[in-house]
Amino acid sequence: MNKIVSIAIKDFKLLIRNRSALFWNIMFPLLIMLLFVAIFGRQTPITINVGIIDQDNDLLSETFIEALNSSNLTRVLMFNNKIDAEEAISSQEIEAYIIIPGGFTSNLTSGRNTYVDIYVDMSNPDTTQITEGLLREFVSRFNEIIREKWIEYSEQYFPPHVISYIYSFAKPINASIHEAEAGPRVGYKEYIISGMIGYGFLFSALASATNVIVKEKEEKTIKRIKLSKANPWDILIGKTIAILFNLYLYIGIMLGIAYLLLKPEIYWNIPQILFLSLLGGLGGIAIGLILSILSESPEAASGASISIAVFLQFFIGLYFPIEFLPEYLQIVSNILPFTIIVNVLRDTMLYNIPLFSFLNMILIVLLFDVALYLLGSMIYLMKIQREEV
Amino acid sequence: MVLQMKKEAIRIERLKKYYNNKPVLEDINLVIYEEEIFGLLGPNGAGKSTLMECIVGLRPYDYGEVYIDGESLGYRGNNIKEKIGFVPQDPLLYDDLTVEENIRFFASMYDVPKNLVKNRIDLLTNWLNMHEFINKKVKILSGGQKRRAGIAVSLIHEPDILILDEPTTGLDPNIRREFWNIIKKLNEDGKTIVISTHYMEEADELCERVGIINDGKILDIDAPIELKRRYGGSIKIVIHVRTRFLEKALEALAEYNAELHIDRIIIPDRDESDISEIKKYLLANDIIPESIEVKMPTLEDVFIHLTGRRLGDNE
């Protein structure tokens, strides 16, 4: 037991004194988290710059422009002609422009139909859809207000049952949106914080496990341990504990920083988070162990573990829901134990779902971890008995 | 004679080791006695390190047996491990730990009681003069400091037998002498020392007995003085001339029974009184000697006699 603890402390010290590993295991994921939250987790929606060519210059065109300008989603820039507006589109000063034709107000106030022309910059597919949808919604809402004003105005000339008929004709469906009581609001920051624990399974556990084992092999310090009274199980268990410490150090720092800087609305069910992290971490360590043994050289082992970790990070739902992946990749992603653990972690942290609700999944992951760890251990012990480790 | 009465520390019987079906150790038979300094002298690639790693249990061997203090190494129980301290050619320490952290770590690997560790570290620090770097990380130490730290780690469990694999290779001559003193002191403290080297003067200076090893075979084992008497020949004059004059010089000195030995001419059974006459002979033949010296027989001569080549030929 004494030897296991000494090996664990020694390896943990070596891990935290390795500045490059410390950067990639702790600093880099923190930066990723903060950067992704800054990009995708904005509470304020984006603002669309809209140009207006007002050929009407009357009461309702001014009301139209005022309403558009008062929205948080749009900022209005006035243009005198189409050429200027097209130039502004080309220089990306505006995302769209609207031409309000002459007679806009007089047509509307005399019961006639009118129109506006909307020109949208189609060169950027990301903003095109938003701009188009936003302006359609605005025009539709403006129509609604005009209709309501007309009906209000008509009330003095028609009996109530006719007004009611006009209402149902003008506005057959009234939709109103209410907030449902489904727990705290889940934003991107809450989503990514639970995902970033999964980052630790890949880098603080999988890649570090490979690193710790191959470094000992590369620097031949394993020879000295083999000469001593420590047996191969002491080495294996000691290293596993050190890597788990490393994983928990990362999770602790990451959650601490997230709590202080991002103030996420998540459930801090620490025992459940720690237990699930243990399951994810053991899976990572088992894969790292096997890679370190099967690779022909320490460089190949490190390269393989980093490649696998980098590849897997996009398939286990760390940064985005796996529904973003093509369907065939979702099938692969769903059977990965890391995906299962990340999803359970997310349900724990975002919805406070108790562990027993996931017993089947937990059992599957546990079996995977144990089988893989035992397989890795057997190969490691076999190799260490010979002269290959 | 005295050695025969000593207890055996290590016995190796018919040891064989193959790599890819090629023999690297062939039928090694060797007995090392308690409290002696035994040297394995041979060039690089002779099989010294492999033999040492077989003795300490780091490499499995294919045939034969190694006994430590009468117990078979095949069993490799913890009591055998406790008796051996191994100082590998590279110190094999953790670069990112301090020297003290390394020593403490390996102390726990040998179950050294915690209450003894501090005291032993202090003793080793004094004894190996490690004060200025005991708390420094290994990665910033000089080669000599690393070797001393490596010895300290190997001694923390107070083994009876210390096996050192080329401990002074790559060190400058002054530090090498320091190491020789350390090794002598260890032996005076009652430790059995097995040292491998390709420096003949190291083997000559330190070892009570030397085993000459070449191509995986031990060619002979005895005290350096006995080996030199047996194979080294008598006092002789060694002459160095430019390579192109070697043949001519050999002819000029024919009546002295001069012999060509690789890159030098050796005249056996002659001493200092003959030097001026030999010099005259050479100058008369337009040969200017680079050096003429009287040489006592050395272990290098023994090695040349046994193998037909010099110790440094493989380097």
Interface residues (C-beta under 8 A of the other chain):
Chain A: N2 K3 S6 K10 K13 L14 R17 N18 E219 K220 T221 K223 R224 I225 K226 L227 S228 K229 A230 R386 E387
Chain B: V56 G57 L58 R59 P60 N78 K81 E82 I84 F86 P88 D90 L92 L93 Y94 D95 D96 L97 E101 F105 F106 S108 M109 Y110 D111 V153
